[in-house]
Amino acid sequence: MTMLPLTTLLVLALSGDNPQASPARQVTAAEAAQPAEVAAIIPQPVSVTARRGRFPLTRRTTIWTDAAGAAVGRQLARYLEPATGMTLRVQTGGTLPAGAVILRRDPTLRKKLGPEGYLLDIRPARVLARAPGAAGLFYAVQTLRQLLPPEIFREAPVAGVEWSWPAVTIEDWPRFPWRGAHLDVGRHFMPKEFVKKYIDLLALHKLNIFHWHLTEDQGWRLQIKQYPNLTDVGAWRKETIVGHQPRGNSPWQFDKTPHGGFYTQDDAREIVAYGKARFVTVMPEIEMPGHAVAAIAAYPEIGVTGEPIDVAGYWGIFSDILNAEPSTLRFMQNVLGEVLEIFPSRYVHIGGDEAEKSKWKASPRIQARIRELGLADEHELQSWFIRQMDAFLVSKGRRLVGWDEILEGGLAENAVVMSWRGTKGGIEAARSGHDVIMAPESHTYLNYYEAKAWAGEPLAHPGHLPLEKVYSFEPIPSELEPEFAKHVLGAQAQLWTEYVPTPKDAEYKVFPRLTALAEVVWTPAEKKNYEDYLQRLAVHLRRLEALDVNFRPLAPDAR
């Protein structure tokens, strides 16, 4: 048995040799330069061992599962059917048939692999996937998909393809438990069908958190039955600014076109269930106390002045902010109460970022409220506000997540910090014993241009985030002491949609950079290799093409 790098193994599968008649061998440089026709796995597994032979996938192949893996077995059959034209039989329990694809839960592997790891052993006579739980079996299935030709991702039978898996043994588990991707649907509404596609793409890359940013100054996107104006009014803006906002005295241009949309609670439950079936947890975000213009437009009494305002049609940080009255806290907790009925996620994000406090400073009532509460200033008032939400969520068995501004004025006792302004806030939180998700804009904000030269590129946030920089990200900062590293749960990518009006624009911004982030959070740091990743990515882009993903083509400036 010969240990080979994954890229060598994959190119070997392309060679003209009969793999059942010859042992694994090192390929030549010329062979390695050939375009791969068989899968290259992203994210890179922990270990891959090449074997002789191939397992043929035929109409007689049975998918055998134990009871714990039955749903994953049926999902594998659904994945394979469109492109192969084969409706494979799924058998739960009973005698193992010959030539089967076996999915088996093995709790004894948990100590070695963790809750999401898997072992995959492919031989000419059978395929065996074992995992401590159903999540690991699902990730084994994602690897099985990638070990077939890229055409497996087509939605109609593909002629002339020999469907078989290379014989290989893979041991694999994630580096971090939090492997996330964020989607802002507040600035631009994204249809439910695209949200599902986004979840599918997360699952393919073994990401397990979908951070759904549901409320913003420019739109409130989730139905709240107790407060119907949040969507009747707050989900719609009159117009949207065109292009980058000009500075100085230059005139602003608007498109004069209303924009909006929202998800009913049934829509949201459907998306939650869709994610659950793919081992993706949907974490909702309800912004407070800032980024609340749409909510205040719907219910002016929750703002500082009580005066009517419009849902925002341009971008930026707004002075309109929630007040700190008991009635407003009850309002937001009532909102969260309905949110919790829809989303079973242990984690609930409450924003907390960019809360501009000038109206708090100017309001006699807010200043009196600060004195009533015995607080020092507006920062402590925000901290007090967040603490009320933290206590409410804890009472419901949930955990609060907030952007790193929630550190200002004192951090709520049970809060998880999402560190976006670099890693400094995450380091501070980890040192104080709080869990952290690293999401620094320098390495994870996919709304920035991927190209250094912006000419000819779709409009994006000013800034440059190339593929290689995403891949280079290290979620555990070198300056963080080892005893606190356990508090870094993982990392995630962000997509803010000020300049992302359509799903196809979203795909262009996200891919292929999300594939790099997926490897950052899954693959052991010592196994990461950017040049090897690029070789695998060249194959992986063919999969994304089959999945109708509008990815940005690789170019020299992306490297």
Disulfide bonds with the S-S distance in Angstrom:
none
